Amino acid sequence: MAALNLLQVTDTHLVGDAAGRQRGVVTLDALQAVLRLASEDSHDVVLLTGDVVHDDPEGYDWAQRELSALGKPVLCIPGNHDDPDLLREALAGEPFRHCGHHDFRGWRLVMLDSHVPGGAEGLLRPSELARLEVALESAGDLHVLVVLHHHPIESGSRWLDTVGLVNAKEFLDIIDRHSQVRGILWGHVHQSHDSLRRNAHGELRLMSTPSTCVQFLPKSDDFVLDTLPPGFRTLQLQADGRIDSQVRWLG
């Protein structure tokens, strides 16, 4: 069976003004440049993993235009700068699908909502943890990739770790009970991370992905921007459960 090819774009921070900037970067221009570069490869599914807009719901119109043009399923979750209801309303119908779990070519992609109204931190509510448990229990022989916005492990940056996933231990306890989970993927941190988590079932991949606009300096106690350009991640989910993945940068 051929690999399932994914494109992850995250933290696009769009606004209604096409020339709107985030820390000096025109976010729409940056997203368009990312999608042009990503189009050099073929992707089966797009993951849109939160902070689609920067507190401006008019930005969803740009997301709808740019991402629907790809002609691929777009799996969406909200970030802390999103309004989940407005996100669903603006990105309604095909190719957009919100949260839930989605099965493609031997894999189950579990999309989780960690949004906290009015907060920058993340939380998986009891109903969301229960939904995760059901999605994993019913996965059968499918390999599983779990996707959320907020980071469930420490980033190494003191300021960022005050706005991570508040109930990360509960989340990881569920993950560790299920042998089908092959990886966890997130955004929010505006930087790349790739490591392994070992549990009783073996190893699973832990990955974060840079923003399509500005990046945060890793291992910084206080908020500092990095000089790295916009980026994105591609993943190849193999039939045997392996995950191959690359981060790509503009320029």
Order of alpha helices (4+ residues) and beta strands (2+ residues): beta-beta-beta-alpha-beta-alpha-beta-alpha-beta-beta-beta-alpha-beta-alpha-beta-beta-beta-beta-beta
